Amino acid sequence: MIRLKELRDERNWSMREAAQFLKKSYTTYVNHEKGYREPNSEDLAAYAKAYGVSIDYLIGRTDNRLPVTSDNHDLKNALRFALFNGADVNITDEMYEEIKRFAAFTAQRDKEKKE
């Protein structure tokens, strides 16, 4: 797995901490991260969901981290990781909309600074 280590390092987790968070045995996680064993499709889906990235990103097929989705569930999961370091925080629709408004405000402010 090309990017498991990268995603784990971003969170400052040990391999043991990552395995515990992902509900995988330590040996299984290590084998997947080091490329000794290929994860099955269920493992790939679980890793992608837990880290808030697409399977394509996870396996190195794309540099776009966000999964393509028709709903906001995966985006909220990604926000949970980005803002709360994976803590079990429920991102409500109201919170999600406020985060989007703040991001738009920040982008507009930066654009105005450049002008």
Phi and psi in radians as a Rosetta constraint file:
Dihedral C 1 N 2 CA 2 C 2 CIRCULARHARMONIC -1.094 0.35
Dihedral N 2 CA 2 C 2 N 3 CIRCULARHARMONIC -0.748 0.35
Dihedral C 2 N 3 CA 3 C 3 CIRCULARHARMONIC -1.928 0.35
Dihedral N 3 CA 3 C 3 N 4 CIRCULARHARMONIC 0.095 0.35
Dihedral C 3 N 4 CA 4 C 4 CIRCULARHARMONIC -1.061 0.35
Dihedral N 4 CA 4 C 4 N 5 CIRCULARHARMONIC -0.779 0.35
Dihedral C 4 N 5 CA 5 C 5 CIRCULARHARMONIC -1.109 0.35
Dihedral N 5 CA 5 C 5 N 6 CIRCULARHARMONIC -0.768 0.35
Dihedral C 5 N 6 CA 6 C 6 CIRCULARHARMONIC -1.012 0.35
Dihedral N 6 CA 6 C 6 N 7 CIRCULARHARMONIC -0.817 0.35
Dihedral C 6 N 7 CA 7 C 7 CIRCULARHARMONIC -1.182 0.35
Dihedral N 7 CA 7 C 7 N 8 CIRCULARHARMONIC -0.667 0.35
Dihedral C 7 N 8 CA 8 C 8 CIRCULARHARMONIC -1.152 0.35
Dihedral N 8 CA 8 C 8 N 9 CIRCULARHARMONIC -0.789 0.35
Dihedral C 8 N 9 CA 9 C 9 CIRCULARHARMONIC -1.068 0.35
Dihedral N 9 CA 9 C 9 N 10 CIRCULARHARMONIC -0.623 0.35
Dihedral C 9 N 10 CA 10 C 10 CIRCULARHARMONIC -1.051 0.35
Dihedral N 10 CA 10 C 10 N 11 CIRCULARHARMONIC -0.467 0.35
Dihedral C 10 N 11 CA 11 C 11 CIRCULARHARMONIC -1.717 0.35
Dihedral N 11 CA 11 C 11 N 12 CIRCULARHARMONIC 0.024 0.35
Dihedral C 11 N 12 CA 12 C 12 CIRCULARHARMONIC 0.979 0.35
Dihedral N 12 CA 12 C 12 N 13 CIRCULARHARMONIC 0.720 0.35
Dihedral C 12 N 13 CA 13 C 13 CIRCULARHARMONIC -1.747 0.35
Dihedral N 13 CA 13 C 13 N 14 CIRCULARHARMONIC 2.573 0.35
Dihedral C 13 N 14 CA 14 C 14 CIRCULARHARMONIC -1.367 0.35
Dihedral N 14 CA 14 C 14 N 15 CIRCULARHARMONIC 2.942 0.35
Dihedral C 14 N 15 CA 15 C 15 CIRCULARHARMONIC -1.073 0.35
Dihedral N 15 CA 15 C 15 N 16 CIRCULARHARMONIC -0.669 0.35
Dihedral C 15 N 16 CA 16 C 16 CIRCULARHARMONIC -1.119 0.35
Dihedral N 16 CA 16 C 16 N 17 CIRCULARHARMONIC -0.741 0.35
Dihedral C 16 N 17 CA 17 C 17 CIRCULARHARMONIC -1.117 0.35
Dihedral N 17 CA 17 C 17 N 18 CIRCULARHARMONIC -0.732 0.35
Dihedral C 17 N 18 CA 18 C 18 CIRCULARHARMONIC -1.092 0.35
Dihedral N 18 CA 18 C 18 N 19 CIRCULARHARMONIC -0.794 0.35
Dihedral C 18 N 19 CA 19 C 19 CIRCULARHARMONIC -1.047 0.35
Dihedral N 19 CA 19 C 19 N 20 CIRCULARHARMONIC -0.744 0.35
Dihedral C 19 N 20 CA 20 C 20 CIRCULARHARMONIC -1.120 0.35
Dihedral N 20 CA 20 C 20 N 21 CIRCULARHARMONIC -0.807 0.35
Dihedral C 20 N 21 CA 21 C 21 CIRCULARHARMONIC -1.073 0.35
Dihedral N 21 CA 21 C 21 N 22 CIRCULARHARMONIC -0.709 0.35
Dihedral C 21 N 22 CA 22 C 22 CIRCULARHARMONIC -1.453 0.35
Dihedral N 22 CA 22 C 22 N 23 CIRCULARHARMONIC -0.026 0.35
Dihedral C 22 N 23 CA 23 C 23 CIRCULARHARMONIC 1.017 0.35
Dihedral N 23 CA 23 C 23 N 24 CIRCULARHARMONIC 0.758 0.35
Dihedral C 23 N 24 CA 24 C 24 CIRCULARHARMONIC -2.073 0.35
Dihedral N 24 CA 24 C 24 N 25 CIRCULARHARMONIC 2.692 0.35
Dihedral C 24 N 25 CA 25 C 25 CIRCULARHARMONIC -1.184 0.35
Dihedral N 25 CA 25 C 25 N 26 CIRCULARHARMONIC 2.646 0.35
Dihedral C 25 N 26 CA 26 C 26 CIRCULARHARMONIC -1.002 0.35
Dihedral N 26 CA 26 C 26 N 27 CIRCULARHARMONIC -0.794 0.35
Dihedral C 26 N 27 CA 27 C 27 CIRCULARHARMONIC -1.065 0.35
Dihedral N 27 CA 27 C 27 N 28 CIRCULARHARMONIC -0.773 0.35
Dihedral C 27 N 28 CA 28 C 28 CIRCULARHARMONIC -1.073 0.35
Dihedral N 28 CA 28 C 28 N 29 CIRCULARHARMONIC -0.822 0.35
Dihedral C 28 N 29 CA 29 C 29 CIRCULARHARMONIC -1.063 0.35
Dihedral N 29 CA 29 C 29 N 30 CIRCULARHARMONIC -0.826 0.35
Dihedral C 29 N 30 CA 30 C 30 CIRCULARHARMONIC -1.036 0.35
Dihedral N 30 CA 30 C 30 N 31 CIRCULARHARMONIC -0.787 0.35
Dihedral C 30 N 31 CA 31 C 31 CIRCULARHARMONIC -1.064 0.35
Dihedral N 31 CA 31 C 31 N 32 CIRCULARHARMONIC -0.673 0.35
Dihedral C 31 N 32 CA 32 C 32 CIRCULARHARMONIC -1.231 0.35
Dihedral N 32 CA 32 C 32 N 33 CIRCULARHARMONIC -0.822 0.35
Dihedral C 32 N 33 CA 33 C 33 CIRCULARHARMONIC -1.113 0.35
Dihedral N 33 CA 33 C 33 N 34 CIRCULARHARMONIC -0.693 0.35
Dihedral C 33 N 34 CA 34 C 34 CIRCULARHARMONIC -1.471 0.35
Dihedral N 34 CA 34 C 34 N 35 CIRCULARHARMONIC -0.086 0.35
Dihedral C 34 N 35 CA 35 C 35 CIRCULARHARMONIC 1.412 0.35
Dihedral N 35 CA 35 C 35 N 36 CIRCULARHARMONIC 0.265 0.35
Dihedral C 35 N 36 CA 36 C 36 CIRCULARHARMONIC -1.299 0.35
Dihedral N 36 CA 36 C 36 N 37 CIRCULARHARMONIC -0.510 0.35
Dihedral C 36 N 37 CA 37 C 37 CIRCULARHARMONIC -2.373 0.35
Dihedral N 37 CA 37 C 37 N 38 CIRCULARHARMONIC 2.457 0.35
Dihedral C 37 N 38 CA 38 C 38 CIRCULARHARMONIC -1.458 0.35
Dihedral N 38 CA 38 C 38 N 39 CIRCULARHARMONIC 2.303 0.35
Dihedral C 38 N 39 CA 39 C 39 CIRCULARHARMONIC -1.237 0.35
Dihedral N 39 CA 39 C 39 N 40 CIRCULARHARMONIC 2.588 0.35
Dihedral C 39 N 40 CA 40 C 40 CIRCULARHARMONIC -1.395 0.35
Dihedral N 40 CA 40 C 40 N 41 CIRCULARHARMONIC 3.103 0.35
Dihedral C 40 N 41 CA 41 C 41 CIRCULARHARMONIC -1.105 0.35
Dihedral N 41 CA 41 C 41 N 42 CIRCULARHARMONIC -0.603 0.35
Dihedral C 41 N 42 CA 42 C 42 CIRCULARHARMONIC -1.164 0.35
Dihedral N 42 CA 42 C 42 N 43 CIRCULARHARMONIC -0.708 0.35
Dihedral C 42 N 43 CA 43 C 43 CIRCULARHARMONIC -1.117 0.35
Dihedral N 43 CA 43 C 43 N 44 CIRCULARHARMONIC -0.774 0.35
Dihedral C 43 N 44 CA 44 C 44 CIRCULARHARMONIC -1.022 0.35
Dihedral N 44 CA 44 C 44 N 45 CIRCULARHARMONIC -0.792 0.35
Dihedral C 44 N 45 CA 45 C 45 CIRCULARHARMONIC -1.095 0.35
Dihedral N 45 CA 45 C 45 N 46 CIRCULARHARMONIC -0.723 0.35
Dihedral C 45 N 46 CA 46 C 46 CIRCULARHARMONIC -1.145 0.35
Dihedral N 46 CA 46 C 46 N 47 CIRCULARHARMONIC -0.761 0.35
Dihedral C 46 N 47 CA 47 C 47 CIRCULARHARMONIC -1.106 0.35
Dihedral N 47 CA 47 C 47 N 48 CIRCULARHARMONIC -0.798 0.35
Dihedral C 47 N 48 CA 48 C 48 CIRCULARHARMONIC -1.064 0.35
Dihedral N 48 CA 48 C 48 N 49 CIRCULARHARMONIC -0.792 0.35
Dihedral C 48 N 49 CA 49 C 49 CIRCULARHARMONIC -1.129 0.35
Dihedral N 49 CA 49 C 49 N 50 CIRCULARHARMONIC -0.801 0.35
Dihedral C 49 N 50 CA 50 C 50 CIRCULARHARMONIC -1.113 0.35
Dihedral N 50 CA 50 C 50 N 51 CIRCULARHARMONIC -0.698 0.35
Dihedral C 50 N 51 CA 51 C 51 CIRCULARHARMONIC -1.531 0.35
Dihedral N 51 CA 51 C 51 N 52 CIRCULARHARMONIC -0.108 0.35
Dihedral C 51 N 52 CA 52 C 52 CIRCULARHARMONIC 1.239 0.35
Dihedral N 52 CA 52 C 52 N 53 CIRCULARHARMONIC 0.595 0.35
Dihedral C 52 N 53 CA 53 C 53 CIRCULARHARMONIC -2.239 0.35
Dihedral N 53 CA 53 C 53 N 54 CIRCULARHARMONIC 2.945 0.35
Dihedral C 53 N 54 CA 54 C 54 CIRCULARHARMONIC -1.406 0.35
Dihedral N 54 CA 54 C 54 N 55 CIRCULARHARMONIC 2.741 0.35
Dihedral C 54 N 55 CA 55 C 55 CIRCULARHARMONIC -1.084 0.35
Dihedral N 55 CA 55 C 55 N 56 CIRCULARHARMONIC -0.689 0.35
Dihedral C 55 N 56 CA 56 C 56 CIRCULARHARMONIC -1.024 0.35
Dihedral N 56 CA 56 C 56 N 57 CIRCULARHARMONIC -0.699 0.35
Dihedral C 56 N 57 CA 57 C 57 CIRCULARHARMONIC -1.159 0.35
Dihedral N 57 CA 57 C 57 N 58 CIRCULARHARMONIC -0.790 0.35
Dihedral C 57 N 58 CA 58 C 58 CIRCULARHARMONIC -0.972 0.35
Dihedral N 58 CA 58 C 58 N 59 CIRCULARHARMONIC -0.723 0.35
Dihedral C 58 N 59 CA 59 C 59 CIRCULARHARMONIC -1.617 0.35
Dihedral N 59 CA 59 C 59 N 60 CIRCULARHARMONIC 0.055 0.35
Dihedral C 59 N 60 CA 60 C 60 CIRCULARHARMONIC 1.515 0.35
Dihedral N 60 CA 60 C 60 N 61 CIRCULARHARMONIC 0.264 0.35
Dihedral C 60 N 61 CA 61 C 61 CIRCULARHARMONIC -1.399 0.35
Dihedral N 61 CA 61 C 61 N 62 CIRCULARHARMONIC -0.390 0.35
Dihedral C 61 N 62 CA 62 C 62 CIRCULARHARMONIC -2.559 0.35
Dihedral N 62 CA 62 C 62 N 63 CIRCULARHARMONIC 2.796 0.35
Dihedral C 62 N 63 CA 63 C 63 CIRCULARHARMONIC -1.712 0.35
Dihedral N 63 CA 63 C 63 N 64 CIRCULARHARMONIC 0.004 0.35
Dihedral C 63 N 64 CA 64 C 64 CIRCULARHARMONIC -1.436 0.35
Dihedral N 64 CA 64 C 64 N 65 CIRCULARHARMONIC 1.963 0.35
Dihedral C 64 N 65 CA 65 C 65 CIRCULARHARMONIC -1.254 0.35
Dihedral N 65 CA 65 C 65 N 66 CIRCULARHARMONIC -0.612 0.35
Dihedral C 65 N 66 CA 66 C 66 CIRCULARHARMONIC -1.320 0.35
Dihedral N 66 CA 66 C 66 N 67 CIRCULARHARMONIC 2.341 0.35
Dihedral C 66 N 67 CA 67 C 67 CIRCULARHARMONIC -1.229 0.35
Dihedral N 67 CA 67 C 67 N 68 CIRCULARHARMONIC 2.602 0.35
Dihedral C 67 N 68 CA 68 C 68 CIRCULARHARMONIC -1.405 0.35
Dihedral N 68 CA 68 C 68 N 69 CIRCULARHARMONIC 2.149 0.35
Dihedral C 68 N 69 CA 69 C 69 CIRCULARHARMONIC -2.552 0.35
Dihedral N 69 CA 69 C 69 N 70 CIRCULARHARMONIC 2.714 0.35
Dihedral C 69 N 70 CA 70 C 70 CIRCULARHARMONIC -1.642 0.35
Dihedral N 70 CA 70 C 70 N 71 CIRCULARHARMONIC -0.124 0.35
Dihedral C 70 N 71 CA 71 C 71 CIRCULARHARMONIC -2.221 0.35
Dihedral N 71 CA 71 C 71 N 72 CIRCULARHARMONIC -3.107 0.35
Dihedral C 71 N 72 CA 72 C 72 CIRCULARHARMONIC -1.654 0.35
Dihedral N 72 CA 72 C 72 N 73 CIRCULARHARMONIC 0.032 0.35
Dihedral C 72 N 73 CA 73 C 73 CIRCULARHARMONIC -0.997 0.35
Dihedral N 73 CA 73 C 73 N 74 CIRCULARHARMONIC -0.884 0.35
Dihedral C 73 N 74 CA 74 C 74 CIRCULARHARMONIC -1.186 0.35
Dihedral N 74 CA 74 C 74 N 75 CIRCULARHARMONIC -0.599 0.35
Dihedral C 74 N 75 CA 75 C 75 CIRCULARHARMONIC -1.173 0.35
Dihedral N 75 CA 75 C 75 N 76 CIRCULARHARMONIC -0.698 0.35
Dihedral C 75 N 76 CA 76 C 76 CIRCULARHARMONIC -1.129 0.35
Dihedral N 76 CA 76 C 76 N 77 CIRCULARHARMONIC -0.660 0.35
Dihedral C 76 N 77 CA 77 C 77 CIRCULARHARMONIC -1.102 0.35
Dihedral N 77 CA 77 C 77 N 78 CIRCULARHARMONIC -0.747 0.35
Dihedral C 77 N 78 CA 78 C 78 CIRCULARHARMONIC -1.098 0.35
Dihedral N 78 CA 78 C 78 N 79 CIRCULARHARMONIC -0.716 0.35
Dihedral C 78 N 79 CA 79 C 79 CIRCULARHARMONIC -1.117 0.35
Dihedral N 79 CA 79 C 79 N 80 CIRCULARHARMONIC -0.694 0.35
Dihedral C 79 N 80 CA 80 C 80 CIRCULARHARMONIC -1.013 0.35
Dihedral N 80 CA 80 C 80 N 81 CIRCULARHARMONIC -0.741 0.35
Dihedral C 80 N 81 CA 81 C 81 CIRCULARHARMONIC -1.221 0.35
Dihedral N 81 CA 81 C 81 N 82 CIRCULARHARMONIC -0.745 0.35
Dihedral C 81 N 82 CA 82 C 82 CIRCULARHARMONIC -1.174 0.35
Dihedral N 82 CA 82 C 82 N 83 CIRCULARHARMONIC -0.713 0.35
Dihedral C 82 N 83 CA 83 C 83 CIRCULARHARMONIC -1.634 0.35
Dihedral N 83 CA 83 C 83 N 84 CIRCULARHARMONIC -0.517 0.35
Dihedral C 83 N 84 CA 84 C 84 CIRCULARHARMONIC -2.153 0.35
Dihedral N 84 CA 84 C 84 N 85 CIRCULARHARMONIC 0.277 0.35
Dihedral C 84 N 85 CA 85 C 85 CIRCULARHARMONIC 0.886 0.35
Dihedral N 85 CA 85 C 85 N 86 CIRCULARHARMONIC 0.692 0.35
Dihedral C 85 N 86 CA 86 C 86 CIRCULARHARMONIC 1.455 0.35
Dihedral N 86 CA 86 C 86 N 87 CIRCULARHARMONIC 0.024 0.35
Dihedral C 86 N 87 CA 87 C 87 CIRCULARHARMONIC -1.067 0.35
Dihedral N 87 CA 87 C 87 N 88 CIRCULARHARMONIC 2.700 0.35
Dihedral C 87 N 88 CA 88 C 88 CIRCULARHARMONIC -1.367 0.35
Dihedral N 88 CA 88 C 88 N 89 CIRCULARHARMONIC 1.288 0.35
Dihedral C 88 N 89 CA 89 C 89 CIRCULARHARMONIC -1.937 0.35
Dihedral N 89 CA 89 C 89 N 90 CIRCULARHARMONIC 2.265 0.35
Dihedral C 89 N 90 CA 90 C 90 CIRCULARHARMONIC -1.463 0.35
Dihedral N 90 CA 90 C 90 N 91 CIRCULARHARMONIC 1.979 0.35
Dihedral C 90 N 91 CA 91 C 91 CIRCULARHARMONIC -1.454 0.35
Dihedral N 91 CA 91 C 91 N 92 CIRCULARHARMONIC 1.881 0.35
Dihedral C 91 N 92 CA 92 C 92 CIRCULARHARMONIC -1.348 0.35
Dihedral N 92 CA 92 C 92 N 93 CIRCULARHARMONIC 2.886 0.35
Dihedral C 92 N 93 CA 93 C 93 CIRCULARHARMONIC -1.029 0.35
Dihedral N 93 CA 93 C 93 N 94 CIRCULARHARMONIC -0.659 0.35
Dihedral C 93 N 94 CA 94 C 94 CIRCULARHARMONIC -1.113 0.35
Dihedral N 94 CA 94 C 94 N 95 CIRCULARHARMONIC -0.791 0.35
Dihedral C 94 N 95 CA 95 C 95 CIRCULARHARMONIC -1.092 0.35
Dihedral N 95 CA 95 C 95 N 96 CIRCULARHARMONIC -0.762 0.35
Dihedral C 95 N 96 CA 96 C 96 CIRCULARHARMONIC -1.030 0.35
Dihedral N 96 CA 96 C 96 N 97 CIRCULARHARMONIC -0.803 0.35
Dihedral C 96 N 97 CA 97 C 97 CIRCULARHARMONIC -1.128 0.35
Dihedral N 97 CA 97 C 97 N 98 CIRCULARHARMONIC -0.670 0.35
Dihedral C 97 N 98 CA 98 C 98 CIRCULARHARMONIC -1.163 0.35
Dihedral N 98 CA 98 C 98 N 99 CIRCULARHARMONIC -0.674 0.35
Dihedral C 98 N 99 CA 99 C 99 CIRCULARHARMONIC -1.111 0.35
Dihedral N 99 CA 99 C 99 N 100 CIRCULARHARMONIC -0.734 0.35
Dihedral C 99 N 100 CA 100 C 100 CIRCULARHARMONIC -1.097 0.35
Dihedral N 100 CA 100 C 100 N 101 CIRCULARHARMONIC -0.724 0.35
Dihedral C 100 N 101 CA 101 C 101 CIRCULARHARMONIC -1.111 0.35
Dihedral N 101 CA 101 C 101 N 102 CIRCULARHARMONIC -0.738 0.35
Dihedral C 101 N 102 CA 102 C 102 CIRCULARHARMONIC -1.133 0.35
Dihedral N 102 CA 102 C 102 N 103 CIRCULARHARMONIC -0.711 0.35
Dihedral C 102 N 103 CA 103 C 103 CIRCULARHARMONIC -1.090 0.35
Dihedral N 103 CA 103 C 103 N 104 CIRCULARHARMONIC -0.737 0.35
Dihedral C 103 N 104 CA 104 C 104 CIRCULARHARMONIC -1.126 0.35
Dihedral N 104 CA 104 C 104 N 105 CIRCULARHARMONIC -0.735 0.35
Dihedral C 104 N 105 CA 105 C 105 CIRCULARHARMONIC -1.048 0.35
Dihedral N 105 CA 105 C 105 N 106 CIRCULARHARMONIC -0.819 0.35
Dihedral C 105 N 106 CA 106 C 106 CIRCULARHARMONIC -1.080 0.35
Dihedral N 106 CA 106 C 106 N 107 CIRCULARHARMONIC -0.751 0.35
Dihedral C 106 N 107 CA 107 C 107 CIRCULARHARMONIC -1.093 0.35
Dihedral N 107 CA 107 C 107 N 108 CIRCULARHARMONIC -0.755 0.35
Dihedral C 107 N 108 CA 108 C 108 CIRCULARHARMONIC -1.127 0.35
Dihedral N 108 CA 108 C 108 N 109 CIRCULARHARMONIC -0.752 0.35
Dihedral C 108 N 109 CA 109 C 109 CIRCULARHARMONIC -1.063 0.35
Dihedral N 109 CA 109 C 109 N 110 CIRCULARHARMONIC -0.771 0.35
Dihedral C 109 N 110 CA 110 C 110 CIRCULARHARMONIC -1.130 0.35
Dihedral N 110 CA 110 C 110 N 111 CIRCULARHARMONIC -0.654 0.35
Dihedral C 110 N 111 CA 111 C 111 CIRCULARHARMONIC -1.121 0.35
Dihedral N 111 CA 111 C 111 N 112 CIRCULARHARMONIC -0.751 0.35
Dihedral C 111 N 112 CA 112 C 112 CIRCULARHARMONIC -1.158 0.35
Dihedral N 112 CA 112 C 112 N 113 CIRCULARHARMONIC -0.589 0.35
Dihedral C 112 N 113 CA 113 C 113 CIRCULARHARMONIC -1.123 0.35
Dihedral N 113 CA 113 C 113 N 114 CIRCULARHARMONIC -0.590 0.35
Dihedral C 113 N 114 CA 114 C 114 CIRCULARHARMONIC -1.338 0.35
Dihedral N 114 CA 114 C 114 N 115 CIRCULARHARMONIC -0.358 0.35
